[in-house]
Amino acid sequence: MPPHAPQPDLAVPRLWCIAASHAPIIAVIARFYTEPRWTCVLRWHWQENTVDEGAWTTMRILALNCELSASGEFLCYHAKGPNDGPFCADYGGGTAISRLPWLSALTHPMVYMHGFKSRDALSSTDQNTLRELFRKPKTDTIKPWCEPLGPTWTPISLAQAAQLGVDIGPSAHVAATCPLANTPITIVAVVNAQTD
């Protein structure tokens, strides 16, 4: 844990989970609402029953804008950081791809009107290959509201959420994913205007 990070018994984090579509891997983003606001990225391999602690940051990771590659190896994340850095909050933050559970940008951060370079960036060809992992096919269908959560998430009704024991307000959106096939384990996401 980095210096000045919240101790587990002093702060309870809020968790966001992003499941890989073709692997037993889940990216967990744990945000602590203390001063400073630390966020930790974790890699949960549910078949092996392991959790690997990764990067700690005071940047604001926009969890609902993050994606995990189908294999669970790479994390495409959107972050807002200091105004003099590669994830400049004044310009809406930046998007980069890293190897889960780390935040070392393997691609140059894409920031509005700025050309920041990442010291860990791969070659231009390899960066383009990584970005292709996260390109969505173009369709004419209406996209569900939960699409940013990842391809394994499905919207569910408030009644279905209540059956799962989730108590929420009437204005929230709810989605569920079942990362453990053929088991009763279900992860539920509740999203509203103040979620992130």
Buried (B, 14 or more C-beta within 10 A) or exposed (E): EEEEBBEEEEBEBEEBBBBBBEBBBBBBBBBBEBEEBBBBBBBBBBEEEEBEEBBBBBBBBBBBBBBBBBEBBBBBBBBBBEEEBBBBBEBBBBBBBBBBBBBEBBBBBBBEEEEBEBEBBBEEEEBEEBBEBBEEEEEEEEEEEBEBBBBBBBBBEBEBBEEEEBEBEEEBBBBBBBBBEEEEEEBBBBBEEEEB
